[in-house]
Amino acid sequence: IPLSRNTRCTCINISNRSVNPRSLEKLEVIPASQSCPRVEIIATMKKNGEKRCLNPESKTIKNLLKAINKQRTKRSPRTQREA
Amino acid sequence: IPLSRNTRCTCINISNRSVNPRSLEKLEVIPASQSCPRVEIIATMKKNGEKRCLNPESKTIKNLLKAINKQRTKRSPRTQREA
C-alpha cells in the first residue's frame, strides 16, 4: 500500500529498525518538495548497496547522526583545524 | 590543496556558507570509512544540481536538519500516524 498516490516519493516502506552506523555507506536526506510532501531519509548499506528508508521521526536517525559525528572525531582529530 | 593524499574523499573544498533548505535537493551524509577518514556531507542544490560539501561541525548542518524537520511537520502532518 503506497503512502500516497498523487506524489512521487522514493520511499514506500519506512523502517523503524535501527541501523548500525558501521554498516552504513551513506545517508540521504531529501527535504519535502512538490513531488513528495514528506522528508525522506534513505540509508544505503555497505554490504549489498541495499537501500532502506528510515523514519525521520525515529530515534534511529538522531542516534545515527550522533554516531556518525562521534566516528569523525575519533578517526580524524585534525578536521577542526583543517576546516 | 587536497586535505589528504592517501584517501579518496569526495570533498576537496568544504564550504562554511549556509544553505537555504528550500534550495536543497538532497543532503548526503557519508560516514568515515577506510577510503575517507572523515565524515562528508554533500548538499545537492535544486537549481543546477550543484554539489557543495559542508562542514559537519558547522551550525549550518544542525540548522539545516532542523529546518528540514520543521518543513515536514508543516507540510505533512499525517506522517506520524502513517508511520
Backbone of each chain as nested JSON, in Angstrom:
{
  "chains": [
    {"id": "A", "residues": [
      {"number": 1, "name": "ILE", "atoms": {"N": [0.853, -1.199, 0.0], "CA": [0.0, 0.0, 0.0], "C": [0.886, 1.246, 0.0]}},
      {"number": 2, "name": "PRO", "atoms": {"N": [0.91, 1.966, -1.096], "CA": [1.727, 3.18, -1.099], "C": [1.151, 4.225, -0.148]}},
      {"number": 3, "name": "LEU", "atoms": {"N": [2.04, 5.019, 0.406], "CA": [1.6, 6.01, 1.379], "C": [0.775, 7.107, 0.729]}},
      {"number": 4, "name": "SER", "atoms": {"N": [1.089, 7.434, -0.497], "CA": [0.321, 8.484, -1.159], "C": [0.328, 8.215, -2.651]}},
      {"number": 5, "name": "ARG", "atoms": {"N": [-0.763, 8.471, -3.298], "CA": [-0.9, 8.123, -4.704], "C": [-0.549, 9.263, -5.65]}},
      {"number": 6, "name": "ASN", "atoms": {"N": [-0.671, 10.492, -5.147], "CA": [-0.532, 11.641, -6.041], "C": [0.916, 12.116, -6.147]}},
      {"number": 7, "name": "THR", "atoms": {"N": [1.783, 11.514, -5.382], "CA": [3.116, 12.069, -5.291], "C": [4.13, 11.034, -5.723]}},
      {"number": 8, "name": "ARG", "atoms": {"N": [5.335, 11.49, -5.963], "CA": [6.39, 10.559, -6.325], "C": [7.451, 10.536, -5.239]}},
      {"number": 9, "name": "CYS", "atoms": {"N": [7.101, 9.914, -4.186], "CA": [8.082, 9.77, -3.118], "C": [8.961, 8.577, -3.463]}},
      {"number": 10, "name": "THR", "atoms": {"N": [10.147, 8.581, -2.926], "CA": [11.041, 7.459, -3.157], "C": [10.687, 6.286, -2.254]}},
      {"number": 11, "name": "CYS", "atoms": {"N": [10.281, 6.613, -1.034], "CA": [10.051, 5.562, -0.041], "C": [8.614, 5.072, -0.063]}},
      {"number": 12, "name": "ILE", "atoms": {"N": [8.457, 3.786, -0.052], "CA": [7.128, 3.206, 0.101], "C": [7.021, 2.603, 1.494]}},
      {"number": 13, "name": "ASN", "atoms": {"N": [7.988, 1.775, 1.831], "CA": [8.027, 1.232, 3.184], "C": [9.057, 1.992, 4.01]}},
      {"number": 14, "name": "ILE", "atoms": {"N": [8.676, 2.323, 5.218], "CA": [9.613, 3.023, 6.089], "C": [9.937, 2.14, 7.278]}},
      {"number": 15, "name": "SER", "atoms": {"N": [11.236, 1.936, 7.481], "CA": [11.666, 1.026, 8.538], "C": [11.883, 1.786, 9.837]}},
      {"number": 16, "name": "ASN", "atoms": {"N": [11.505, 1.164, 10.937], "CA": [11.833, 1.748, 12.229], "C": [12.996, 1.006, 12.885]}},
      {"number": 17, "name": "ARG", "atoms": {"N": [13.508, -0.017, 12.176], "CA": [14.644, -0.753, 12.707], "C": [15.844, 0.164, 12.844]}},
      {"number": 18, "name": "SER", "atoms": {"N": [16.712, -0.154, 13.778], "CA": [17.902, 0.656, 13.924], "C": [18.929, 0.224, 12.878]}},
      {"number": 19, "name": "VAL", "atoms": {"N": [19.85, 1.126, 12.593], "CA": [20.866, 0.871, 11.577], "C": [22.229, 0.999, 12.238]}},
      {"number": 20, "name": "ASN", "atoms": {"N": [23.072, 0.028, 12.047], "CA": [24.422, 0.087, 12.58], "C": [25.237, 1.082, 11.741]}},
      {"number": 21, "name": "PRO", "atoms": {"N": [25.761, 2.12, 12.376], "CA": [26.478, 3.139, 11.597], "C": [27.669, 2.57, 10.842]}},
      {"number": 22, "name": "ARG", "atoms": {"N": [28.236, 1.457, 11.326], "CA": [29.376, 0.845, 10.63], "C": [28.952, 0.155, 9.333]}},
      {"number": 23, "name": "SER", "atoms": {"N": [27.685, -0.202, 9.263], "CA": [27.198, -0.887, 8.056], "C": [26.694, 0.098, 7.022]}},
      {"number": 24, "name": "LEU", "atoms": {"N": [26.746, 1.354, 7.386], "CA": [26.121, 2.376, 6.555], "C": [27.097, 2.945, 5.538]}},
      {"number": 25, "name": "GLU", "atoms": {"N": [26.71, 2.909, 4.288], "CA": [27.561, 3.529, 3.278], "C": [27.264, 5.019, 3.192]}},
      {"number": 26, "name": "LYS", "atoms": {"N": [25.981, 5.34, 3.084], "CA": [25.609, 6.754, 3.156], "C": [24.159, 6.923, 3.572]}},
      {"number": 27, "name": "LEU", "atoms": {"N": [23.873, 8.142, 3.955], "CA": [22.543, 8.501, 4.395], "C": [22.104, 9.682, 3.532]}},
      {"number": 28, "name": "GLU", "atoms": {"N": [20.946, 9.567, 2.897], "CA": [20.456, 10.684, 2.095], "C": [19.241, 11.312, 2.764]}},
      {"number": 29, "name": "VAL", "atoms": {"N": [19.245, 12.609, 2.855], "CA": [18.1, 13.318, 3.414], "C": [17.493, 14.145, 2.29]}},
      {"number": 30, "name": "ILE", "atoms": {"N": [16.243, 13.856, 1.956], "CA": [15.592, 14.573, 0.868], "C": [14.451, 15.399, 1.464]}},
      {"number": 31, "name": "PRO", "atoms": {"N": [14.573, 16.714, 1.403], "CA": [13.535, 17.56, 2.009], "C": [12.184, 17.372, 1.318]}},
      {"number": 32, "name": "ALA", "atoms": {"N": [11.136, 17.735, 2.017], "CA": [9.809, 17.746, 1.418], "C": [9.82, 18.664, 0.201]}},
      {"number": 33, "name": "SER", "atoms": {"N": [9.044, 18.307, -0.818], "CA": [9.032, 19.113, -2.036], "C": [7.686, 18.949, -2.721]}},
      {"number": 34, "name": "GLN", "atoms": {"N": [7.547, 19.542, -3.879], "CA": [6.297, 19.389, -4.623], "C": [6.078, 17.947, -5.049]}},
      {"number": 35, "name": "SER", "atoms": {"N": [7.148, 17.233, -5.306], "CA": [6.969, 15.854, -5.756], "C": [6.779, 14.859, -4.613]}},
      {"number": 36, "name": "CYS", "atoms": {"N": [7.124, 15.264, -3.423], "CA": [6.867, 14.395, -2.255], "C": [6.701, 15.268, -1.018]}},
      {"number": 37, "name": "PRO", "atoms": {"N": [5.548, 15.173, -0.361], "CA": [5.236, 16.116, 0.722], "C": [5.914, 15.804, 2.055]}},
      {"number": 38, "name": "ARG", "atoms": {"N": [6.732, 14.761, 2.08], "CA": [7.398, 14.475, 3.35], "C": [8.902, 14.302, 3.181]}},
      {"number": 39, "name": "VAL", "atoms": {"N": [9.596, 14.556, 4.24], "CA": [11.041, 14.343, 4.234], "C": [11.304, 12.858, 4.071]}},
      {"number": 40, "name": "GLU", "atoms": {"N": [12.287, 12.528, 3.259], "CA": [12.652, 11.128, 3.134], "C": [14.108, 10.953, 3.547]}},
      {"number": 41, "name": "ILE", "atoms": {"N": [14.331, 9.867, 4.269], "CA": [15.696, 9.559, 4.695], "C": [16.021, 8.167, 4.205]}},
      {"number": 42, "name": "ILE", "atoms": {"N": [17.019, 8.094, 3.358], "CA": [17.352, 6.819, 2.723], "C": [18.757, 6.399, 3.14]}},
      {"number": 43, "name": "ALA", "atoms": {"N": [18.826, 5.244, 3.772], "CA": [20.116, 4.693, 4.183], "C": [20.56, 3.68, 3.142]}},
      {"number": 44, "name": "THR", "atoms": {"N": [21.775, 3.826, 2.638], "CA": [22.347, 2.829, 1.731], "C": [23.35, 2.002, 2.521]}},
      {"number": 45, "name": "MET", "atoms": {"N": [23.159, 0.692, 2.496], "CA": [24.011, -0.181, 3.284], "C": [25.249, -0.583, 2.491]}},
      {"number": 46, "name": "LYS", "atoms": {"N": [26.367, -0.774, 3.205], "CA": [27.634, -1.155, 2.558], "C": [27.54, -2.521, 1.892]}},
      {"number": 47, "name": "LYS", "atoms": {"N": [26.97, -3.452, 2.634], "CA": [27.023, -4.872, 2.276], "C": [26.628, -5.119, 0.812]}},
      {"number": 48, "name": "ASN", "atoms": {"N": [25.422, -4.742, 0.473], "CA": [24.916, -5.088, -0.855], "C": [24.299, -3.87, -1.547]}},
      {"number": 49, "name": "GLY", "atoms": {"N": [24.574, -2.698, -0.988], "CA": [24.004, -1.49, -1.561], "C": [22.513, -1.36, -1.337]}},
      {"number": 50, "name": "GLU", "atoms": {"N": [21.993, -2.219, -0.48], "CA": [20.563, -2.179, -0.133], "C": [20.165, -0.789, 0.368]}},
      {"number": 51, "name": "LYS", "atoms": {"N": [19.024, -0.299, -0.114], "CA": [18.537, 0.997, 0.356], "C": [17.379, 0.78, 1.304]}},
      {"number": 52, "name": "ARG", "atoms": {"N": [17.393, 1.499, 2.391], "CA": [16.373, 1.332, 3.392], "C": [15.856, 2.709, 3.809]}},
      {"number": 53, "name": "CYS", "atoms": {"N": [14.568, 2.89, 3.741], "CA": [14.001, 4.17, 4.148], "C": [13.796, 4.185, 5.652]}},
      {"number": 54, "name": "LEU", "atoms": {"N": [14.217, 5.287, 6.258], "CA": [14.094, 5.385, 7.711], "C": [13.079, 6.46, 8.073]}},
      {"number": 55, "name": "ASN", "atoms": {"N": [12.517, 6.274, 9.222], "CA": [11.538, 7.234, 9.728], "C": [12.263, 8.454, 10.302]}},
      {"number": 56, "name": "PRO", "atoms": {"N": [12.046, 9.633, 9.719], "CA": [12.751, 10.828, 10.207], "C": [12.389, 11.167, 11.647]}},
      {"number": 57, "name": "GLU", "atoms": {"N": [11.271, 10.675, 12.1], "CA": [10.844, 10.95, 13.475], "C": [11.511, 10.026, 14.491]}},
      {"number": 58, "name": "SER", "atoms": {"N": [12.121, 8.962, 13.991], "CA": [12.605, 7.932, 14.912], "C": [13.896, 8.355, 15.607]}},
      {"number": 59, "name": "LYS", "atoms": {"N": [14.168, 7.689, 16.713], "CA": [15.426, 7.94, 17.412], "C": [16.594, 7.409, 16.6]}},
      {"number": 60, "name": "THR", "atoms": {"N": [16.319, 6.417, 15.76], "CA": [17.353, 5.841, 14.902], "C": [18.17, 6.932, 14.218]}},
      {"number": 61, "name": "ILE", "atoms": {"N": [17.465, 7.874, 13.64], "CA": [18.139, 8.939, 12.902], "C": [19.014, 9.789, 13.802]}},
      {"number": 62, "name": "LYS", "atoms": {"N": [18.448, 10.173, 14.93], "CA": [19.233, 11.014, 15.836], "C": [20.462, 10.263, 16.321]}},
      {"number": 63, "name": "ASN", "atoms": {"N": [20.266, 8.996, 16.672], "CA": [21.395, 8.192, 17.144], "C": [22.425, 7.999, 16.04]}},
      {"number": 64, "name": "LEU", "atoms": {"N": [21.917, 7.802, 14.85], "CA": [22.789, 7.571, 13.718], "C": [23.654, 8.806, 13.451]}},
      {"number": 65, "name": "LEU", "atoms": {"N": [23.04, 9.959, 13.425], "CA": [23.789, 11.18, 13.161], "C": [24.805, 11.426, 14.282]}},
      {"number": 66, "name": "LYS", "atoms": {"N": [24.385, 11.129, 15.5], "CA": [25.295, 11.269, 16.638], "C": [26.492, 10.328, 16.463]}},
      {"number": 67, "name": "ALA", "atoms": {"N": [26.189, 9.084, 16.127], "CA": [27.249, 8.079, 15.986], "C": [28.206, 8.457, 14.864]}},
      {"number": 68, "name": "ILE", "atoms": {"N": [27.661, 8.953, 13.779], "CA": [28.491, 9.35, 12.648], "C": [29.42, 10.488, 13.063]}},
      {"number": 69, "name": "ASN", "atoms": {"N": [28.892, 11.413, 13.825], "CA": [29.718, 12.526, 14.261], "C": [30.812, 12.091, 15.23]}},
      {"number": 70, "name": "LYS", "atoms": {"N": [30.485, 11.151, 16.102], "CA": [31.492, 10.646, 17.036], "C": [32.619, 9.97, 16.271]}},
      {"number": 71, "name": "GLN", "atoms": {"N": [32.209, 9.176, 15.286], "CA": [33.146, 8.475, 14.44], "C": [34.175, 9.446, 13.874]}},
      {"number": 72, "name": "ARG", "atoms": {"N": [33.687, 10.551, 13.391], "CA": [34.584, 11.529, 12.791], "C": [35.626, 11.99, 13.793]}},
      {"number": 73, "name": "THR", "atoms": {"N": [35.135, 12.413, 14.961], "CA": [36.034, 12.985, 15.949], "C": [37.117, 11.99, 16.326]}},
      {"number": 74, "name": "LYS", "atoms": {"N": [36.688, 10.7, 16.422], "CA": [37.628, 9.681, 16.838], "C": [38.697, 9.453, 15.769]}},
      {"number": 75, "name": "ARG", "atoms": {"N": [38.246, 9.323, 14.521], "CA": [39.181, 8.892, 13.483], "C": [39.972, 10.022, 12.852]}},
      {"number": 76, "name": "SER", "atoms": {"N": [39.472, 11.226, 12.926], "CA": [40.147, 12.306, 12.22], "C": [40.151, 13.567, 13.076]}},
      {"number": 77, "name": "PRO", "atoms": {"N": [41.006, 13.551, 14.115], "CA": [41.015, 14.682, 15.044], "C": [41.48, 15.974, 14.392]}},
      {"number": 78, "name": "ARG", "atoms": {"N": [42.051, 15.876, 13.193], "CA": [42.557, 17.112, 12.579], "C": [41.495, 17.928, 11.869]}},
      {"number": 79, "name": "THR", "atoms": {"N": [40.336, 17.343, 11.69], "CA": [39.289, 18.012, 10.903], "C": [39.066, 19.457, 11.338]}},
      {"number": 80, "name": "GLN", "atoms": {"N": [39.028, 19.655, 12.63], "CA": [38.695, 21.003, 13.114], "C": [39.721, 22.039, 12.664]}},
      {"number": 81, "name": "ARG", "atoms": {"N": [40.981, 21.662, 12.735], "CA": [41.995, 22.624, 12.354], "C": [41.998, 22.873, 10.848]}},
      {"number": 82, "name": "GLU", "atoms": {"N": [41.76, 21.814, 10.11], "CA": [41.8, 21.94, 8.654], "C": [40.617, 22.733, 8.096]}},
      {"number": 83, "name": "ALA", "atoms": {"N": [39.507, 22.669, 8.778], "CA": [38.266, 23.234, 8.224], "C": [38.323, 24.753, 8.115]}}
    ]},
    {"id": "B", "residues": [
      {"number": 1, "name": "ILE", "atoms": {"N": [44.663, 22.586, -2.861], "CA": [45.382, 21.712, -1.917], "C": [44.414, 20.685, -1.342]}},
      {"number": 2, "name": "PRO", "atoms": {"N": [44.582, 19.429, -1.712], "CA": [43.674, 18.42, -1.145], "C": [43.94, 18.237, 0.338]}},
      {"number": 3, "name": "LEU", "atoms": {"N": [42.887, 17.885, 1.068], "CA": [43.025, 17.747, 2.51], "C": [43.886, 16.539, 2.863]}},
      {"number": 4, "name": "SER", "atoms": {"N": [43.824, 15.503, 2.045], "CA": [44.611, 14.317, 2.359], "C": [44.961, 13.611, 1.056]}},
      {"number": 5, "name": "ARG", "atoms": {"N": [46.142, 13.076, 0.99], "CA": [46.637, 12.494, -0.25], "C": [46.387, 10.995, -0.347]}},
      {"number": 6, "name": "ASN", "atoms": {"N": [46.292, 10.336, 0.813], "CA": [46.245, 8.873, 0.798], "C": [44.823, 8.344, 0.676]}},
      {"number": 7, "name": "THR", "atoms": {"N": [43.849, 9.195, 0.677], "CA": [42.481, 8.722, 0.782], "C": [41.694, 9.216, -0.417]}},
      {"number": 8, "name": "ARG", "atoms": {"N": [40.536, 8.606, -0.601], "CA": [39.671, 9.057, -1.679], "C": [38.416, 9.659, -1.112]}},
      {"number": 9, "name": "CYS", "atoms": {"N": [38.543, 10.833, -0.605], "CA": [37.372, 11.531, -0.09], "C": [36.679, 12.186, -1.276]}},
      {"number": 10, "name": "THR", "atoms": {"N": [35.409, 12.42, -1.134], "CA": [34.669, 13.082, -2.201], "C": [34.911, 14.593, -2.17]}},
      {"number": 11, "name": "CYS", "atoms": {"N": [35.008, 15.124, -0.977], "CA": [35.093, 16.581, -0.829], "C": [36.541, 17.054, -0.843]}},
      {"number": 12, "name": "ILE", "atoms": {"N": [36.784, 18.086, -1.613], "CA": [38.095, 18.717, -1.556], "C": [37.956, 20.061, -0.85]}},
      {"number": 13, "name": "ASN", "atoms": {"N": [37.008, 20.837, -1.303], "CA": [36.719, 22.099, -0.626], "C": [35.478, 21.95, 0.236]}},
      {"number": 14, "name": "ILE", "atoms": {"N": [35.556, 22.478, 1.434], "CA": [34.404, 22.394, 2.324], "C": [33.904, 23.8, 2.612]}},
      {"number": 15, "name": "SER", "atoms": {"N": [32.624, 23.99, 2.343], "CA": [32.052, 25.32, 2.483], "C": [31.481, 25.521, 3.878]}},
      {"number": 16, "name": "ASN", "atoms": {"N": [31.659, 26.704, 4.415], "CA": [31.003, 27.024, 5.675], "C": [29.795, 27.934, 5.452]}},
      {"number": 17, "name": "ARG", "atoms": {"N": [29.53, 28.25, 4.194], "CA": [28.372, 29.078, 3.877], "C": [27.093, 28.366, 4.277]}},
      {"number": 18, "name": "SER", "atoms": {"N": [26.079, 29.127, 4.597], "CA": [24.814, 28.49, 4.949], "C": [24.068, 28.107, 3.672]}},
      {"number": 19, "name": "VAL", "atoms": {"N": [23.17, 27.15, 3.807], "CA": [22.414, 26.644, 2.665], "C": [20.934, 26.856, 2.954]}},
      {"number": 20, "name": "ASN", "atoms": {"N": [20.239, 27.439, 2.008], "CA": [18.803, 27.605, 2.159], "C": [18.118, 26.256, 1.963]}},
      {"number": 21, "name": "PRO", "atoms": {"N": [17.388, 25.797, 2.987], "CA": [16.767, 24.475, 2.874], "C": [15.807, 24.36, 1.692]}},
      {"number": 22, "name": "ARG", "atoms": {"N": [15.252, 25.485, 1.247], "CA": [14.352, 25.448, 0.1], "C": [15.089, 25.218, -1.212]}},
      {"number": 23, "name": "SER", "atoms": {"N": [16.365, 25.54, -1.23], "CA": [17.145, 25.359, -2.455], "C": [17.789, 23.984, -2.509]}},
      {"number": 24, "name": "LEU", "atoms": {"N": [17.569, 23.236, -1.462], "CA": [18.275, 21.967, -1.314], "C": [17.505, 20.823, -1.948]}},
      {"number": 25, "name": "GLU", "atoms": {"N": [18.146, 20.104, -2.822], "CA": [17.504, 18.912, -3.383], "C": [17.712, 17.724, -2.463]}},
      {"number": 26, "name": "LYS", "atoms": {"N": [18.934, 17.501, -2.067], "CA": [19.179, 16.472, -1.052], "C": [20.483, 16.707, -0.331]}},
      {"number": 27, "name": "LEU", "atoms": {"N": [20.591, 16.017, 0.775], "CA": [21.763, 16.116, 1.619], "C": [22.289, 14.697, 1.795]}},
      {"number": 28, "name": "GLU", "atoms": {"N": [23.543, 14.478, 1.498], "CA": [24.118, 13.142, 1.689], "C": [25.114, 13.175, 2.841]}},
      {"number": 29, "name": "VAL", "atoms": {"N": [24.993, 12.213, 3.721], "CA": [25.931, 12.087, 4.833], "C": [26.696, 10.79, 4.624]}},
      {"number": 30, "name": "ILE", "atoms": {"N": [27.99, 10.896, 4.473], "CA": [28.815, 9.711, 4.235], "C": [29.74, 9.519, 5.436]}},
      {"number": 31, "name": "PRO", "atoms": {"N": [29.52, 8.454, 6.182], "CA": [30.336, 8.245, 7.383], "C": [31.813, 8.061, 7.045]}},
      {"number": 32, "name": "ALA", "atoms": {"N": [32.653, 8.27, 8.034], "CA": [34.076, 7.992, 7.879], "C": [34.255, 6.515, 7.528]}},
      {"number": 33, "name": "SER", "atoms": {"N": [35.244, 6.215, 6.706], "CA": [35.452, 4.829, 6.288], "C": [36.928, 4.634, 5.963]}},
      {"number": 34, "name": "GLN", "atoms": {"N": [37.265, 3.461, 5.486], "CA": [38.659, 3.22, 5.109], "C": [39.08, 4.089, 3.936]}},
      {"number": 35, "name": "SER", "atoms": {"N": [38.138, 4.402, 3.073], "CA": [38.522, 5.208, 1.914], "C": [38.544, 6.709, 2.212]}},
      {"number": 36, "name": "CYS", "atoms": {"N": [37.902, 7.111, 3.271], "CA": [37.972, 8.53, 3.668], "C": [37.805, 8.633, 5.182]}},
      {"number": 37, "name": "PRO", "atoms": {"N": [38.806, 9.173, 5.87], "CA": [38.799, 9.137, 7.335], "C": [37.876, 10.151, 7.992]}},
      {"number": 38, "name": "ARG", "atoms": {"N": [37.15, 10.94, 7.183], "CA": [36.258, 11.903, 7.826], "C": [34.846, 11.821, 7.255]}},
      {"number": 39, "name": "VAL", "atoms": {"N": [33.906, 12.229, 8.069], "CA": [32.527, 12.304, 7.62], "C": [32.428, 13.346, 6.521]}},
      {"number": 40, "name": "GLU", "atoms": {"N": [31.668, 13.035, 5.491], "CA": [31.466, 14.029, 4.445], "C": [29.975, 14.333, 4.325]}},
      {"number": 41, "name": "ILE", "atoms": {"N": [29.67, 15.598, 4.163], "CA": [28.279, 15.997, 3.989], "C": [28.175, 16.764, 2.683]}},
      {"number": 42, "name": "ILE", "atoms": {"N": [27.404, 16.216, 1.781], "CA": [27.321, 16.793, 0.442], "C": [25.898, 17.275, 0.186]}},
      {"number": 43, "name": "ALA", "atoms": {"N": [25.762, 18.561, -0.056], "CA": [24.463, 19.143, -0.373], "C": [24.327, 19.251, -1.883]}},
      {"number": 44, "name": "THR", "atoms": {"N": [23.247, 18.722, -2.428], "CA": [22.968, 18.892, -3.854], "C": [21.885, 19.955, -3.985]}},
      {"number": 45, "name": "MET", "atoms": {"N": [22.146, 20.976, -4.792], "CA": [21.219, 22.09, -4.935], "C": [20.21, 21.815, -6.047]}},
      {"number": 46, "name": "LYS", "atoms": {"N": [18.989, 22.31, -5.843], "CA": [17.933, 22.109, -6.838], "C": [18.267, 22.773, -8.162]}},
      {"number": 47, "name": "LYS", "atoms": {"N": [18.75, 23.99, -8.057], "CA": [18.892, 24.862, -9.218], "C": [19.61, 24.191, -10.39]}},
      {"number": 48, "name": "ASN", "atoms": {"N": [20.834, 23.796, -10.156], "CA": [21.631, 23.263, -11.258], "C": [22.284, 21.936, -10.904]}},
      {"number": 49, "name": "GLY", "atoms": {"N": [21.797, 21.343, -9.796], "CA": [22.39, 20.087, -9.369], "C": [23.783, 20.244, -8.781]}},
      {"number": 50, "name": "GLU", "atoms": {"N": [24.163, 21.484, -8.568], "CA": [25.473, 21.774, -7.985], "C": [25.653, 21.029, -6.659]}},
      {"number": 51, "name": "LYS", "atoms": {"N": [26.821, 20.433, -6.466], "CA": [27.106, 19.754, -5.202], "C": [28.053, 20.608, -4.378]}},
      {"number": 52, "name": "ARG", "atoms": {"N": [27.723, 20.696, -3.097], "CA": [28.533, 21.541, -2.236], "C": [28.842, 20.765, -0.958]}},
      {"number": 53, "name": "CYS", "atoms": {"N": [30.101, 20.684, -0.614], "CA": [30.462, 19.975, 0.611], "C": [30.341, 20.915, 1.799]}},
      {"number": 54, "name": "LEU", "atoms": {"N": [29.716, 20.407, 2.851], "CA": [29.512, 21.232, 4.032], "C": [30.336, 20.695, 5.195]}},
      {"number": 55, "name": "ASN", "atoms": {"N": [30.66, 21.583, 6.079], "CA": [31.409, 21.213, 7.269], "C": [30.483, 20.568, 8.297]}},
      {"number": 56, "name": "PRO", "atoms": {"N": [30.72, 19.29, 8.631], "CA": [29.83, 18.62, 9.58], "C": [29.837, 19.266, 10.956]}},
      {"number": 57, "name": "GLU", "atoms": {"N": [30.874, 20.042, 11.249], "CA": [30.965, 20.704, 12.554], "C": [30.163, 21.997, 12.592]}},
      {"number": 58, "name": "SER", "atoms": {"N": [29.783, 22.477, 11.431], "CA": [29.19, 23.811, 11.378], "C": [27.751, 23.821, 11.861]}},
      {"number": 59, "name": "LYS", "atoms": {"N": [27.3, 24.999, 12.228], "CA": [25.9, 25.156, 12.626], "C": [24.974, 24.983, 11.43]}},
      {"number": 60, "name": "THR", "atoms": {"N": [25.506, 25.246, 10.26], "CA": [24.734, 25.082, 9.022], "C": [24.003, 23.744, 9.003]}},
      {"number": 61, "name": "ILE", "atoms": {"N": [24.722, 22.698, 9.317], "CA": [24.154, 21.353, 9.262], "C": [23.036, 21.185, 10.273]}},
      {"number": 62, "name": "LYS", "atoms": {"N": [23.312, 21.628, 11.489], "CA": [22.29, 21.478, 12.525], "C": [21.044, 22.272, 12.155]}},
      {"number": 63, "name": "ASN", "atoms": {"N": [21.271, 23.498, 11.691], "CA": [20.132, 24.33, 11.302], "C": [19.379, 23.723, 10.126]}},
      {"number": 64, "name": "LEU", "atoms": {"N": [20.135, 23.18, 9.218], "CA": [19.549, 22.589, 8.024], "C": [18.665, 21.405, 8.402]}},
      {"number": 65, "name": "LEU", "atoms": {"N": [19.186, 20.525, 9.208], "CA": [18.412, 19.352, 9.613], "C": [17.168, 19.781, 10.389]}},
      {"number": 66, "name": "LYS", "atoms": {"N": [17.339, 20.797, 11.213], "CA": [16.189, 21.32, 11.957], "C": [15.138, 21.86, 10.996]}},
      {"number": 67, "name": "ALA", "atoms": {"N": [15.592, 22.647, 10.044], "CA": [14.671, 23.259, 9.081], "C": [13.956, 22.196, 8.261]}},
      {"number": 68, "name": "ILE", "atoms": {"N": [14.688, 21.174, 7.864], "CA": [14.092, 20.095, 7.081], "C": [13.015, 19.394, 7.907]}},
      {"number": 69, "name": "ASN", "atoms": {"N": [13.296, 19.186, 9.161], "CA": [12.305, 18.527, 10.006], "C": [11.069, 19.379, 10.22]}},
      {"number": 70, "name": "LYS", "atoms": {"N": [11.283, 20.664, 10.382], "CA": [10.147, 21.573, 10.547], "C": [9.268, 21.55, 9.316]}},
      {"number": 71, "name": "GLN", "atoms": {"N": [9.919, 21.6, 8.169], "CA": [9.251, 21.552, 6.885], "C": [8.29, 20.368, 6.826]}},
      {"number": 72, "name": "ARG", "atoms": {"N": [8.802, 19.213, 7.239], "CA": [7.975, 18.015, 7.189], "C": [6.721, 18.188, 8.024]}},
      {"number": 73, "name": "THR", "atoms": {"N": [6.921, 18.614, 9.277], "CA": [5.799, 18.719, 10.196], "C": [4.746, 19.67, 9.634]}},
      {"number": 74, "name": "LYS", "atoms": {"N": [5.238, 20.748, 9.021], "CA": [4.303, 21.73, 8.498], "C": [3.504, 21.179, 7.317]}},
      {"number": 75, "name": "ARG", "atoms": {"N": [4.227, 20.531, 6.386], "CA": [3.584, 20.15, 5.135], "C": [2.861, 18.816, 5.19]}},
      {"number": 76, "name": "SER", "atoms": {"N": [3.275, 17.961, 6.091], "CA": [2.675, 16.631, 6.076], "C": [2.392, 16.159, 7.504]}},
      {"number": 77, "name": "PRO", "atoms": {"N": [1.367, 16.736, 8.108], "CA": [1.079, 16.405, 9.5], "C": [0.652, 14.96, 9.687]}},
      {"number": 78, "name": "ARG", "atoms": {"N": [0.373, 14.256, 8.597], "CA": [-0.095, 12.884, 8.763], "C": [1.044, 11.874, 8.947]}},
      {"number": 79, "name": "THR", "atoms": {"N": [2.249, 12.323, 8.686], "CA": [3.375, 11.384, 8.726], "C": [3.384, 10.531, 9.997]}},
      {"number": 80, "name": "GLN", "atoms": {"N": [3.128, 11.173, 11.128], "CA": [3.225, 10.424, 12.384], "C": [2.234, 9.277, 12.438]}},
      {"number": 81, "name": "ARG", "atoms": {"N": [1.034, 9.522, 11.98], "CA": [0.048, 8.467, 12.069], "C": [0.342, 7.345, 11.069]}},
      {"number": 82, "name": "GLU", "atoms": {"N": [0.845, 7.75, 9.916], "CA": [1.12, 6.748, 8.883], "C": [2.304, 5.853, 9.224]}},
      {"number": 83, "name": "ALA", "atoms": {"N": [3.226, 6.411, 9.986], "CA": [4.486, 5.686, 10.212], "C": [4.267, 4.434, 11.07]}}
    ]}
  ]
}
